Amino acid sequence: MRRADMGTEEAKIYWISPGCDEGAGSNGDGRAADAAERAAGRCLVLDAAELKRIYDFDFDRSTDAASREKSVRRDIALCQSLQAQGFSVVYHAAEMFPQGSFDAGLPWVDAASAPAGTLPHAVRESGTKGTFYFVTGLSAAGKTTMGSMLHDRLKSLGRKVLLMDGDLTRAMLQEFDYTRSYRERAAYRDSRMCKLFTDQGVDVVSCGICMFHGLRKWHREHIPNYCEIYLDVPMSVLEQRDPKGLYAKARAGLMKD
């Protein structure tokens, strides 16, 4: 996910600890007031337990402190990426986690201590689903370039839109495994994440090679507003561009598959 050009200074991340009374930061009818209400259209809800299922981690948060902290740090990276695109985030934590164990200066707002009327209201299941624009093609086809242009166009039309890119997601999560099993797992993880956002009424532009037919089938079956965009670029052009040197290495016999 890339950093937005504007609006990030208004976006906040609200930490909802177990047992926290969310009404403390809202007015009587459960809806946020004034400025927070206006920001409600750019507010996403994340739940730690749901993210754990999406990430499909191989450990249990409740058994190993180091693994639990790693899990929360990944959640933090996701929240900050969303904030960078101008979205406030209401993050429901799975447990009380000692804030002192994290880096100082993280942009968290403890919902339990938030002033009345400052906690944004966000609906977990929006009545209007967002559209999932999936830009796919081979390496060097221009997926990120075209996806960025589409994102900017939708944003200029007043749409609530997020940009997700496979390379940026790997960098965000600090995971650089390119084995087939990992790539398939990561692809389904990213798609489930996109569905989480479109279910909350946000358009998502996602860019990826998507070598798995089953994943595209999953998109069509599980995401109501799905638009698949394939960039059909001649191999000669791909090899001429080759920004990562993949085609040159393959031609030289240094890479397989």
Steps between C-alpha positions, in 0.01 A plus 500: 500500500632837417493822704220741418579852388270666753267442789724270703535757777128460578500121497538328837533145626271412791602207720193320641613275784282211621235628737531859379173693489493635144215729598747704705624664183158541340182689567183344636374320189837332434593727211803724506449875502614796291841457335521131584161443340620663179802270504281190542498440124878458512517275801566126493444240771763232560472215747814323622336157503369547146841618379657191655267283292578703187876479554469129580791511743658178618498595866249572773496849652413361842803272544813685400568863596755560224267362234209702634707817486606419142134458410403834653790672325366373167162642592670829583673506159164446330330772706778746421480418128127573504561820697758607241223489239281726713282240674437500873501150651304357791713202607341245732784334690482133593639565847643764725852544369762707683553817299846541650620202297460695177699786356429839652306745291268256321182684390254314723202652675376297796122489449444463874648843560373672184295817567127473447401537134845428355472128426398460133203284419565234238266224390658157471274396214418794276168498319684595182792279405811647348641380168807279481710595196758227446777609261695195388761408241854370470802664659572842339150521347444830681265379773612745769515792254152435362362417844633828639340693215168324559523572873564869436212518253254339744622729777449807280139386451448506876516125554638351821782291359806306613799392292658163577805359323665163551856634527394767749304248706808280527707798610235599756492151652874442455436168326706425191437129443445428129433127520183382329332400828567838657393694190168314493441554870591870473276548195194362682590706809515821299171423325322428828638830627360680195159342562514622859534857370243476218250359750539830685413704191852587380624448144827308478749503213729198535794421274649150471616231260242251631633178350224294667177432310334397826555845649328679214213253535487583872477871416202441272320285756562704817537867405172652371647793304800346329673651197792305353742699282760303306787695344581312180856604410714325233793300635742709293387813685520327840857390429593849383370655822611228746556735800580209733721317251280189523472432128872549444580253776252250358653532151843444651383186678548656844131472593239230448119514481 
